[in-house]
Amino acid sequence: MGNHGMEDLIPIVNKLQDAFASIGLSSSLDLPQIAVVGGQSAGKSSVLENFVGRDFLPRGSGIVTRRPLILQLNQSKAEYGEFLHCRGKKFTDFDEIRKEIEAETDRITGSNKGISPIPINLRVFSPHVLNLTLIDLPGMTKVPVGDQPADIEMQIRNMVMEFVMKENCLVLAVSPANSDLANSDALKVAKEVDPSGTRTIGVITKLDLMDDGTDARNILENKHLPLRRGYIGVVNRSQRDIEGKKDIKVALAAERKFFLSHPGYRHMADKMGTPFLQKVLNQQLTNHIKDTLPALRNRLQQQLLSLEKDVADFKDVNYDDPTRKTKHMLQMVQQFGADFEKRIEGSGDEINTMELSGGAKINRIFHERFPFEVVKMEYDEKELRREISYAIKNIRGVKVGLFTPDMAFEAITKRQVSRLKEPSLKCVDMVTNELNNVVRQCGEKMQRYPRLREETEGIVTRHIANKEQKTKQQVMLLIDIQLAYMNTNHEDFIGFANAAAATRRSTTNNPNSTKTRSVTNQVIRKGYMNMHNVSFIKGGSKDYWFILTAESISWFKDNEEKDKKYMLPLDGLRLRDVESGFMSRRHSFALFLQDQRNVYKDYKQLELSCDTSEEVDSWKASFLRAGVYPERTKDENESGEAPSGDAMGSMDPQLERQVETIRNLVDSYMKIVSKQIRDLVPKACMHLTINDTKDFILGELLAHLYSTGDQDSLMEESQEEAQRREEMLKMYHTTKEALKIIGDINLSTKAVPLPPPVDNDDLIKPFANGPTPAPSSSAPRRPGTHGAPSRLAPGGAPAAPGPRASPIPMIPSRPDMPARQAPSVPKRPAGSSAPPIPGRPAVPARPM
């Protein structure tokens, strides 16, 4: 056929198909193949068995093919079969192949009549086949049988369409001759997925079962429902022949005899039958591969680039070399340390654009989460005043005090300082959890060696846990240091004199007025938030652009800040968490006024939400900077004692002034302590946990790994990774080989072009010498090259336009005649030398 290079490509494509299917990537590369499509009992399986020359497919009534069978025919001196799911096992008995197909089908679909789209891959090696790749699909049916689901027709159709819709798949449409071709399921599907007819080859079966006096001549001559690639007729064995174990070779001889002896088919006998169909499919598949070479090459090159990244670490490595294992372990530990440092310092090669992680998340803990937790632990005004009043009275006892007792200030302040322990320890916990996450992320590159990864993560995690305890001890020490000595001479402390003066001013002006905010209205944060309850009447929540300043929060229609909706002052505002609604993934919080007044129009609270908890935490931290504190969740009456009216409601003016003075002193001193704690706790975490862990990984981790014992056991690959590496290497080398062969074919071979399109008035027979282009209406016709008479213009091209003359189909082909242009039959002059062609017996009388 002149395509020996392309003949070598089909086995390479088969190898690619096996390599991809073995690791679940069979659909990643659209490889050229032939799908056999037809209704039930159309003879699809018999055609495939005739190709192989053996009985190897399941038989029975109803639906027999219940899973796609990818049949790869390979020309070889030996004759045997191999299954992809039984790699390495050769089946020389084809009855065993049938049993294995039935068993593998039942393994997935069960013993009922159910179907499955998971294919069975079978390779058949034989000297009697040509290189082909075919897919035997379940026959299309209409009525469920047995335990089949009611939508069995749609399931089979979807399975068939999954294969035939691929542009690189040729469609072998099998239709029986003893039924109306217009109702053929195969042709209907082929027309739907291939309206131009470039991928469809028609096969007509059961020609020997047609009624007497009828034949399929018009179909086989491509006159009735013509196809661009035409039809080929075959005669399969009958059910009686199959049950009687009639040899396929004998059946092929009977098929040949049938076409030669039938008056309607004898003139096209050389272009009918299973051997010719196999030859045509081989040629069409190789030609189709030739047509799809550019796209296939591009996909293979993309696949190769992807594979090169995956196999770069192990394609030239001997995994049994002990020195290589030691060197590789050293490299992986060094890489682990470098990755850990990059994730903490923020200079990683792989930047996460979806969420915060590593050092960025720890930074958010230090500057947003931890300050927010500290503010949440701050005092409640009413409770603080009650505590100060009780402290003053208990210090005096039965006496009536004239001065403000400093012991009350010290007692209340120490109580407030002690409450800072909880958020400080929580900060250490959050940092430790994030460090453990970083360790797990860095260990992902060690997944090829599960023991090494387990030991590495275990050693580092234990070290972090040890440092966590030391860090917590240091944090507790910082709090205890603050409790040990009250430095009332601190430069930022207000002092008793200033506190008393502030008390007199506030009492003179308005004792219940809030503190004056900063004169400068600084913008603290901008961004989108979703407002819920306000726009609920209008159909749900809505996004607005919010601007938070030191004095107010405003929201606009969008970030252009032109259409201002409202401005809400921050005086008296508080913040509380709100539970998200059912099935809601957004994170919410609310703003409200302490005195229960409406915060906006008729609403008691303003419900806001963001997409992530990180955004909500960031907004909460911004509100804290603006002086909007969270709501107290602690029950004021949890101690079991209600506030006394004497303590709060009926204080004498002197006691009230003393309470206000101490309150101002506590507020001033706690600002100093909180500022120091917010500064020192992150520093302690950074020094004692983060930096120490980084130094441990870079300096001591390798020594701890060596001390665990056998290094060879640490560098043992997991079974899954070893199998994956072998499969990846196989795909890599197979893809390189396929690209090399594609390059050779593209330079050294030629393919026969596709025949032209057809319509109902054209006559196309494309398989005289393979598909050939149609000549123009004025081009002369060339003589045929086969001895059998033909009703077609030779070479598969349609006859010249105009009325067809009856003598034209009767002109025999002349293999001994040179290729030359011949005049059209209607213009042939009478008496010329051309008509005496039937007188060829006179040729032997030529003088020797």
VEXBASE-81763 format. One record per residue (C-alpha): residue in three letters; x, y, z. Coordinates in steps of 0.2 Angstrom, whole numbers, padded with zeros to 4 digits, always signed. Example, Ala and Ser with C-alpha at 12.3 -4.5 7.8 and 13.67 -1.06 7.14 Angstrom:
// VEXBASE-81763
ALA+0062-0022+0039SER+0068-0005+0036
***
This chain:
// VEXBASE-81763
MET+0000+0000+0000GLY+0015+0011+0000ASN+0012+0017+0018HIS+0024+0005+0028GLY+0030+0020+0039MET+0012+0023+0044GLU+0009+0004+0046ASP+0022+0006+0060LEU+0012+0020+0068ILE-0004+0010+0072PRO+0005-0002+0085ILE+0013+0014+0093VAL-0004+0022+0094ASN-0010+0006+0102LYS+0004+0006+0115LEU+0000+0024+0119GLN-0018+0019+0122ASP-0013+0005+0133ALA-0001+0017+0143PHE-0014+0030+0146ALA-0028+0017+0150SER-0017+0008+0163ILE-0016+0024+0174GLY-0033+0031+0170LEU-0029+0044+0157SER-0037+0035+0142SER-0047+0050+0138SER-0033+0063+0140LEU-0027+0060+0122ASP-0039+0058+0108LEU-0031+0043+0098PRO-0037+0038+0081GLN-0047+0022+0081ILE-0062+0014+0073ALA-0079+0012+0083VAL-0091-0002+0077VAL-0108+0004+0078GLY-0125-0005+0075GLY-0141-0012+0082GLN-0142-0028+0091SER-0139-0044+0080ALA-0133-0033+0066GLY-0117-0044+0065LYS-0104-0033+0073SER-0096-0046+0083SER-0096-0058+0068VAL-0087-0045+0058LEU-0073-0044+0071GLU-0072-0062+0073ASN-0069-0064+0054PHE-0055-0051+0055VAL-0046-0062+0068GLY-0051-0078+0060ARG-0056-0085+0077ASP-0071-0087+0088PHE-0067-0077+0104LEU-0082-0065+0107PRO-0097-0070+0119ARG-0112-0076+0110GLY-0131-0077+0115SER-0148-0069+0113GLY-0152-0051+0117ILE-0138-0039+0122VAL-0121-0048+0123THR-0108-0034+0122ARG-0111-0025+0138ARG-0095-0016+0140PRO-0085-0007+0126LEU-0071-0019+0119ILE-0056-0010+0113LEU-0048-0023+0101GLN-0031-0020+0095LEU-0026-0031+0080ASN-0007-0033+0078GLN+0002-0043+0064SER+0014-0055+0072LYS+0021-0072+0068ALA+0014-0079+0084GLU-0005-0080+0088TYR-0011-0076+0105GLY-0021-0063+0115GLU-0017-0051+0130PHE-0029-0041+0141LEU-0023-0025+0149HIS-0031-0030+0166CYS-0021-0046+0165ARG-0004-0039+0160GLY+0009-0051+0155LYS-0003-0066+0153LYS-0004-0073+0136PHE-0020-0082+0130THR-0017-0095+0116ASP-0034-0103+0118PHE-0047-0091+0111ASP-0061-0100+0121GLU-0051-0094+0136ILE-0052-0076+0129ARG-0071-0077+0127LYS-0072-0083+0145GLU-0061-0069+0152ILE-0072-0056+0142GLU-0087-0063+0150ALA-0079-0064+0168GLU-0072-0046+0166THR-0089-0040+0160ASP-0098-0048+0175ARG-0086-0041+0187ILE-0091-0023+0183THR-0109-0025+0177GLY-0115-0041+0187SER-0123-0056+0180ASN-0139-0046+0174LYS-0140-0037+0157GLY-0133-0021+0164ILE-0120-0011+0154SER-0105-0001+0159PRO-0094+0012+0149ILE-0078+0005+0157PRO-0069-0003+0142ILE-0060-0019+0141ASN-0043-0018+0132LEU-0039-0034+0122ARG-0024-0036+0110VAL-0024-0050+0097PHE-0007-0055+0089SER-0009-0065+0073PRO-0001-0068+0056HIS-0019-0067+0048VAL-0023-0049+0053LEU-0018-0032+0048ASN-0014-0018+0061LEU-0031-0011+0067THR-0039-0003+0082LEU-0057-0006+0084ILE-0070-0003+0097ASP-0084-0015+0099LEU-0099-0006+0106PRO-0115-0013+0114GLY-0129-0014+0101MET-0142-0001+0101THR-0159-0007+0108LYS-0176-0001+0111VAL-0184-0012+0124PRO-0177-0016+0141VAL-0174-0035+0144GLY-0172-0044+0161ASP-0165-0033+0175GLN-0160-0019+0163PRO-0166-0001+0168ALA-0180+0007+0159ASP-0168+0020+0151ILE-0156+0006+0144GLU-0159+0014+0126MET-0152+0031+0132GLN-0138+0023+0142ILE-0132+0014+0127ARG-0134+0029+0116ASN-0124+0040+0128MET-0110+0027+0128VAL-0109+0026+0109MET-0110+0045+0107GLU-0095+0046+0120PHE-0084+0037+0108VAL-0090+0042+0090MET-0091+0061+0094LYS-0072+0062+0095GLU-0065+0069+0079ASN-0052+0056+0078CYS-0064+0041+0078LEU-0069+0033+0062VAL-0087+0026+0063LEU-0090+0008+0056ALA-0108+0009+0053VAL-0115-0009+0052SER-0132-0012+0045PRO-0141-0028+0040ALA-0146-0030+0022ASN-0163-0039+0027SER-0170-0023+0035ASP-0174-0006+0028LEU-0158+0005+0028ALA-0167+0021+0031ASN-0171+0014+0048SER-0153+0010+0052ASP-0148+0015+0070ALA-0129+0015+0065LEU-0132+0027+0050LYS-0143+0038+0060VAL-0129+0040+0074ALA-0116+0042+0060LYS-0126+0056+0051GLU-0128+0065+0068VAL-0110+0065+0073ASP-0102+0066+0056PRO-0114+0075+0044SER-0100+0078+0031GLY-0097+0059+0030THR-0078+0061+0032ARG-0077+0048+0046THR-0091+0035+0041ILE-0088+0019+0033GLY-0104+0008+0029VAL-0104-0011+0031ILE-0119-0021+0025THR-0121-0038+0033LYS-0133-0053+0030LEU-0133-0051+0011ASP-0136-0070+0010LEU-0152-0069+0020MET-0162-0057+0009ASP-0178-0063+0000ASP-0176-0072-0016GLY-0177-0059-0031THR-0170-0045-0020ASP-0152-0039-0018ALA-0143-0024-0010ARG-0134-0019-0027ASN-0140-0001-0026ILE-0134+0001-0008LEU-0117-0007-0012GLU-0115+0004-0028ASN-0118+0019-0016LYS-0134+0024-0026HIS-0146+0022-0011LEU-0142+0033+0004PRO-0124+0036-0002LEU-0109+0038+0009ARG-0094+0048+0006ARG-0083+0032+0009GLY-0096+0020+0002TYR-0102+0003+0008ILE-0094-0014+0009GLY-0104-0030+0009VAL-0099-0045+0020VAL-0107-0062+0023ASN-0105-0069+0041ARG-0108-0086+0048SER-0126-0091+0052GLN-0132-0096+0069ARG-0132-0114+0063ASP-0114-0112+0057ILE-0108-0105+0074GLU-0117-0118+0084GLY-0109-0131+0072LYS-0092-0124+0075LYS-0090-0120+0056ASP-0072-0114+0053ILE-0070-0096+0049LYS-0058-0099+0035VAL-0071-0110+0027ALA-0084-0097+0030LEU-0073-0084+0022ALA-0071-0095+0007ALA-0090-0097+0006GLU-0091-0078+0007ARG-0080-0076-0008LYS-0089-0089-0018PHE-0106-0080-0014PHE-0100-0064-0021LEU-0092-0072-0036SER-0108-0082-0040HIS-0122-0069-0036PRO-0127-0061-0052GLY-0130-0044-0043TYR-0113-0044-0035ARG-0101-0053-0046HIS-0096-0037-0055MET-0090-0030-0038ALA-0084-0046-0030ASP-0066-0039-0028LYS-0072-0025-0018MET-0083-0035-0006GLY-0080-0047+0008THR-0071-0047+0025PRO-0053-0048+0018PHE-0056-0032+0007LEU-0065-0024+0022GLN-0050-0027+0033LYS-0039-0020+0020VAL-0049-0005+0018LEU-0051-0001+0036ASN-0032-0003+0038GLN-0029+0009+0024GLN-0043+0021+0030LEU-0036+0021+0048THR-0018+0024+0042ASN-0024+0038+0031HIS-0035+0045+0045ILE-0020+0045+0056LYS-0010+0054+0042ASP-0024+0067+0042THR-0024+0070+0060LEU-0005+0070+0062PRO-0003+0089+0065ALA-0016+0089+0079LEU-0010+0072+0086ARG+0008+0079+0086ASN+0003+0094+0095ARG-0006+0085+0109LEU+0009+0072+0110GLN+0021+0087+0112GLN+0011+0095+0126GLN+0009+0078+0134LEU+0028+0076+0133LEU+0032+0093+0140SER+0020+0089+0155LEU+0028+0072+0157GLU+0046+0079+0157LYS+0042+0089+0172ASP+0035+0074+0181VAL+0050+0062+0176ALA+0064+0075+0178ASP+0068+0068+0195PHE+0069+0050+0191LYS+0071+0046+0172ASP+0090+0044+0173VAL+0091+0037+0191ASN+0096+0020+0197TYR+0085+0017+0212ASP+0095+0002+0219ASP+0111+0012+0221PRO+0114+0015+0240THR+0125+0030+0238ARG+0111+0038+0227LYS+0098+0035+0242THR+0110+0044+0254LYS+0113+0058+0242HIS+0094+0059+0238MET+0089+0059+0256LEU+0101+0074+0260GLN+0094+0083+0245MET+0076+0081+0251VAL+0080+0086+0269GLN+0089+0102+0262GLN+0074+0105+0251PHE+0062+0103+0265GLY+0071+0116+0275ALA+0072+0128+0261ASP+0053+0126+0257PHE+0050+0129+0276GLU+0060+0145+0276LYS+0052+0151+0260ARG+0034+0148+0266ILE+0038+0158+0282GLU+0048+0172+0275GLY+0036+0174+0260SER+0048+0171+0246GLY+0042+0154+0240ASP+0043+0149+0221GLU+0024+0143+0221ILE+0013+0158+0227ASN-0004+0153+0233THR-0017+0165+0226MET-0032+0157+0234GLU-0029+0159+0253LEU-0017+0165+0266SER-0004+0152+0272GLY+0013+0151+0281GLY+0021+0167+0285ALA+0006+0178+0279LYS-0006+0169+0290ILE+0005+0170+0305ASN+0006+0189+0301ARG-0013+0190+0301ILE-0013+0181+0318PHE-0001+0193+0325HIS-0009+0210+0319GLU-0027+0206+0317ARG-0033+0190+0326PHE-0022+0193+0342PRO-0027+0211+0345PHE-0045+0207+0342GLU-0044+0193+0355VAL-0036+0205+0367VAL-0050+0218+0365LYS-0063+0205+0367MET-0056+0202+0384GLU-0057+0220+0389TYR-0069+0225+0403ASP-0087+0230+0403GLU-0091+0247+0410LYS-0105+0243+0422GLU-0096+0228+0428LEU-0080+0237+0431ARG-0088+0251+0440ARG-0097+0238+0451GLU-0080+0230+0455ILE-0072+0246+0459SER-0086+0251+0471TYR-0085+0234+0480ALA-0066+0235+0481ILE-0067+0253+0489LYS-0080+0248+0502ASN-0071+0232+0506ILE-0054+0241+0509ARG-0062+0254+0520GLY-0072+0241+0531VAL-0082+0250+0544LYS-0073+0266+0542VAL-0078+0281+0531GLY-0064+0285+0519LEU-0059+0302+0514PHE-0047+0298+0501THR-0046+0287+0486PRO-0038+0270+0491ASP-0023+0265+0480MET-0026+0247+0484ALA-0042+0247+0475PHE-0033+0252+0459GLU-0020+0239+0461ALA-0033+0225+0464ILE-0043+0230+0450THR-0028+0232+0438LYS-0021+0215+0442ARG-0038+0207+0439GLN-0038+0215+0422VAL-0020+0210+0418SER-0023+0192+0423ARG-0037+0191+0410LEU-0024+0194+0396LYS-0017+0176+0398GLU-0031+0168+0388PRO-0029+0178+0372SER-0010+0177+0373LEU-0010+0158+0375LYS-0023+0157+0361CYS-0011+0167+0350VAL+0003+0154+0353ASP-0010+0140+0349MET-0014+0148+0332VAL+0004+0150+0327THR+0008+0132+0332ASN-0006+0125+0321GLU-0001+0136+0306LEU+0017+0129+0308ASN+0011+0111+0308ASN+0001+0115+0292VAL+0017+0122+0284VAL+0027+0106+0289ARG+0013+0095+0281GLN+0014+0106+0265CYS+0033+0105+0264GLY+0032+0086+0267GLU+0021+0084+0251LYS+0037+0083+0241MET+0042+0068+0251GLN+0027+0058+0247ARG+0037+0046+0236TYR+0045+0040+0252PRO+0032+0038+0265ARG+0043+0032+0279LEU+0055+0047+0276ARG+0040+0059+0276GLU+0033+0051+0292GLU+0049+0052+0301THR+0053+0070+0296GLU+0036+0077+0300GLY+0036+0068+0316ILE+0053+0074+0322VAL+0048+0092+0317THR+0031+0092+0324ARG+0038+0085+0341HIS+0050+0099+0341ILE+0037+0112+0338ALA+0026+0105+0352ASN+0041+0106+0364LYS+0044+0124+0359GLU+0025+0128+0361GLN+0026+0123+0379LYS+0042+0134+0382THR+0033+0149+0372LYS+0018+0147+0383GLN+0029+0147+0399GLN+0037+0163+0392VAL+0020+0171+0389MET+0014+0167+0406LEU+0030+0174+0413LEU+0027+0190+0404ILE+0010+0192+0412ASP+0017+0187+0429ILE+0030+0201+0427GLN+0016+0213+0424LEU+0008+0207+0439ALA+0023+0208+0450TYR+0026+0227+0450MET+0014+0241+0446ASN+0024+0255+0438THR+0014+0270+0441ASN+0028+0282+0437HIS+0027+0276+0418GLU+0028+0291+0407ASP+0012+0286+0398PHE+0002+0284+0415ILE-0010+0297+0418GLY-0007+0298+0438PHE-0019+0301+0452ALA-0019+0320+0450ASN-0023+0320+0432ALA-0036+0306+0434ALA-0044+0316+0448ALA-0044+0332+0437ALA-0052+0322+0422THR-0065+0316+0434ARG-0070+0333+0439ARG-0071+0339+0421SER-0081+0325+0416THR-0093+0327+0431THR-0094+0346+0428ASN-0099+0343+0409ASN-0108+0327+0407PRO-0104+0312+0417ASN-0112+0300+0405SER-0104+0308+0389THR-0093+0297+0378LYS-0075+0301+0376THR-0071+0313+0362ARG-0064+0305+0347SER-0049+0310+0337VAL-0051+0326+0327THR-0043+0319+0312ASN-0056+0308+0302GLN-0043+0295+0296VAL-0049+0282+0283ILE-0045+0265+0291ARG-0052+0253+0278LYS-0061+0252+0262GLY-0069+0236+0254TYR-0085+0227+0248MET-0097+0219+0261ASN-0114+0211+0259MET-0128+0220+0269HIS-0142+0208+0274ASN-0157+0213+0284VAL-0158+0231+0277SER-0161+0226+0259PHE-0171+0210+0263ILE-0188+0218+0258LYS-0181+0222+0241GLY-0177+0204+0237GLY-0162+0199+0248SER-0145+0205+0252LYS-0134+0217+0242ASP-0116+0221+0241TYR-0110+0239+0245TRP-0094+0248+0245PHE-0090+0252+0263ILE-0078+0266+0270LEU-0073+0265+0288THR-0065+0280+0296ALA-0061+0285+0314GLU-0078+0293+0316SER-0090+0285+0305ILE-0094+0271+0292SER-0102+0275+0276TRP-0107+0264+0261PHE-0109+0267+0243LYS-0117+0259+0228ASP-0100+0254+0221ASN-0081+0258+0222GLU-0083+0274+0212GLU-0089+0282+0228LYS-0102+0293+0219ASP-0119+0286+0225LYS-0118+0288+0244LYS-0131+0278+0253TYR-0129+0282+0271MET-0116+0287+0284LEU-0117+0280+0302PRO-0107+0288+0316LEU-0097+0276+0327ASP-0102+0284+0344GLY-0110+0270+0354LEU-0108+0256+0341ARG-0104+0239+0347LEU-0100+0223+0337ARG-0107+0205+0339ASP-0105+0189+0329VAL-0121+0183+0319GLU-0124+0165+0315SER-0125+0162+0296GLY-0141+0157+0289PHE-0146+0139+0283MET-0135+0133+0269SER-0125+0149+0269ARG-0107+0149+0267ARG-0104+0167+0271HIS-0097+0174+0288SER-0107+0187+0296PHE-0106+0200+0310ALA-0118+0214+0316LEU-0116+0232+0322PHE-0128+0238+0335LEU-0130+0252+0348GLN-0128+0248+0367ASP-0144+0258+0372GLN-0154+0247+0360ARG-0159+0262+0349ASN-0161+0259+0330VAL-0145+0259+0322TYR-0151+0262+0304LYS-0169+0267+0300ASP-0180+0254+0308TYR-0167+0241+0311LYS-0159+0237+0328GLN-0143+0230+0320LEU-0134+0231+0304GLU-0130+0213+0298LEU-0114+0212+0287SER-0105+0197+0279CYS-0090+0193+0269ASP-0085+0178+0258THR-0071+0171+0270SER-0068+0171+0289GLU-0051+0180+0285GLU-0061+0195+0278VAL-0072+0196+0293ASP-0058+0195+0305SER-0049+0209+0296TRP-0064+0220+0296LYS-0066+0217+0315ALA-0048+0222+0318SER-0052+0238+0308PHE-0067+0242+0319LEU-0056+0239+0334ARG-0044+0252+0328ALA-0059+0264+0326GLY-0065+0261+0343VAL-0079+0249+0340TYR-0078+0235+0352PRO-0086+0218+0352GLU-0101+0214+0363ARG-0098+0206+0380THR-0104+0188+0380LYS-0100+0185+0398ASP-0115+0184+0409GLU-0115+0198+0422ASN-0124+0188+0435GLU-0114+0172+0433SER-0107+0174+0450GLY-0125+0172+0457GLU-0125+0189+0465ALA-0135+0203+0456PRO-0128+0220+0456SER-0133+0229+0472GLY-0143+0245+0471ASP-0132+0252+0485ALA-0117+0248+0474MET-0123+0257+0458GLY-0139+0265+0459SER-0137+0275+0475MET-0119+0280+0477ASP-0115+0295+0486PRO-0106+0309+0476GLN-0089+0306+0485LEU-0089+0287+0481GLU-0094+0291+0463ARG-0080+0303+0461GLN-0068+0290+0468VAL-0075+0276+0457GLU-0072+0287+0442THR-0055+0291+0447ILE-0049+0273+0449ARG-0058+0269+0433ASN-0048+0282+0424LEU-0032+0275+0432VAL-0036+0257+0427ASP-0040+0262+0409SER-0024+0272+0407TYR-0013+0258+0415MET-0021+0244+0405LYS-0018+0253+0389ILE+0001+0253+0393VAL+0000+0234+0398SER-0010+0229+0383LYS+0001+0238+0371GLN+0016+0229+0378ILE+0008+0212+0378ARG+0002+0215+0360ASP+0020+0218+0356LEU+0029+0205+0366VAL+0019+0190+0363PRO+0022+0189+0344LYS+0040+0192+0347ALA+0041+0178+0359CYS+0032+0166+0347MET+0044+0172+0333HIS+0059+0169+0343LEU+0055+0154+0353THR+0045+0144+0341ILE+0046+0150+0323ASN+0065+0155+0322ASP+0070+0140+0333THR+0061+0128+0322LYS+0068+0135+0306ASP+0086+0133+0314PHE+0082+0116+0320ILE+0077+0110+0302LEU+0092+0117+0294GLY+0104+0112+0307GLU+0098+0096+0317LEU+0085+0087+0307LEU+0097+0077+0296ALA+0106+0071+0312HIS+0089+0066+0320LEU+0085+0056+0304TYR+0101+0047+0304SER+0099+0042+0322THR+0082+0034+0319GLY+0091+0018+0311ASP+0092+0011+0294GLN+0092+0024+0281ASP+0088+0012+0267SER+0071+0009+0275LEU+0068+0028+0275MET+0071+0029+0257GLU+0060+0014+0252GLU+0047+0020+0239SER+0029+0017+0242GLN+0021+0004+0231GLU+0010+0016+0223GLU+0024+0028+0219ALA+0035+0015+0212GLN+0020+0009+0200ARG+0016+0027+0196ARG+0035+0031+0192GLU+0035+0015+0180GLU+0019+0020+0172MET+0025+0038+0170LEU+0042+0033+0162LYS+0033+0021+0151MET+0021+0035+0145TYR+0036+0046+0143HIS+0046+0034+0132THR+0031+0029+0122THR+0026+0047+0119LYS+0044+0051+0113GLU+0044+0035+0102ALA+0027+0040+0094LEU+0033+0058+0091LYS+0049+0051+0082ILE+0038+0039+0071ILE+0026+0053+0067GLY+0040+0064+0061ASP+0047+0050+0050ILE+0030+0047+0043ASN+0027+0065+0039LEU+0042+0066+0029SER+0043+0049+0020THR+0025+0043+0016LYS+0010+0049+0006ALA-0008+0045+0010VAL-0022+0044-0003PRO-0034+0059-0001LEU-0052+0058+0005PRO-0066+0056-0008PRO-0077+0071-0012PRO-0094+0074-0004VAL-0109+0065-0010ASP-0127+0068-0012ASN-0142+0058-0018ASP-0138+0061-0036ASP-0120+0055-0035LEU-0112+0038-0037ILE-0097+0035-0027LYS-0087+0019-0026PRO-0071+0025-0017PHE-0062+0008-0014ALA-0055+0004-0031ASN-0037+0009-0027GLY-0042+0017-0011PRO-0051+0034-0010THR-0047+0046-0024PRO-0052+0063-0028ALA-0066+0066-0040PRO-0062+0073-0057SER-0070+0088-0064SER-0085+0087-0077SER-0073+0090-0091ALA-0059+0078-0086PRO-0056+0062-0096ARG-0059+0046-0087ARG-0045+0033-0084PRO-0046+0015-0087GLY-0049+0003-0072THR-0035-0008-0065HIS-0046-0023-0060GLY-0052-0037-0071ALA-0070-0037-0064PRO-0082-0027-0073SER-0088-0012-0064ARG-0103+0000-0065LEU-0092+0014-0058ALA-0080+0026-0066PRO-0063+0018-0062GLY-0054+0024-0047GLY-0070+0028-0037ALA-0074+0044-0046PRO-0092+0047-0052ALA-0096+0045-0070ALA-0096+0061-0081PRO-0112+0071-0080GLY-0125+0068-0093PRO-0135+0053-0098ARG-0126+0037-0094ALA-0123+0026-0109SER-0127+0007-0106PRO-0111+0000-0114ILE-0100+0010-0101PRO-0101-0002-0086MET-0097-0017-0098ILE-0080-0011-0103PRO-0068-0023-0095SER-0052-0017-0087ARG-0036-0020-0096PRO-0021-0022-0084ASP-0009-0023-0099MET-0015-0006-0107PRO-0004+0009-0102ALA-0012+0023-0093ARG-0018+0035-0106GLN-0033+0047-0109ALA-0047+0039-0118PRO-0061+0048-0127SER-0079+0047-0120VAL-0089+0032-0126PRO-0103+0042-0135LYS-0089+0050-0146ARG-0080+0034-0150PRO-0080+0033-0170ALA-0087+0017-0178GLY-0074+0005-0186SER-0060+0010-0175SER-0048-0002-0167ALA-0056+0000-0150PRO-0072-0010-0152PRO-0063-0027-0157ILE-0057-0028-0139PRO-0068-0044-0137GLY-0057-0052-0151ARG-0042-0053-0140PRO-0041-0072-0143ALA-0033-0067-0160VAL-0018-0060-0150PRO-0009-0077-0148ALA-0008-0078-0167ARG+0005-0064-0167PRO+0021-0069-0175MET+0034-0074-0162
***
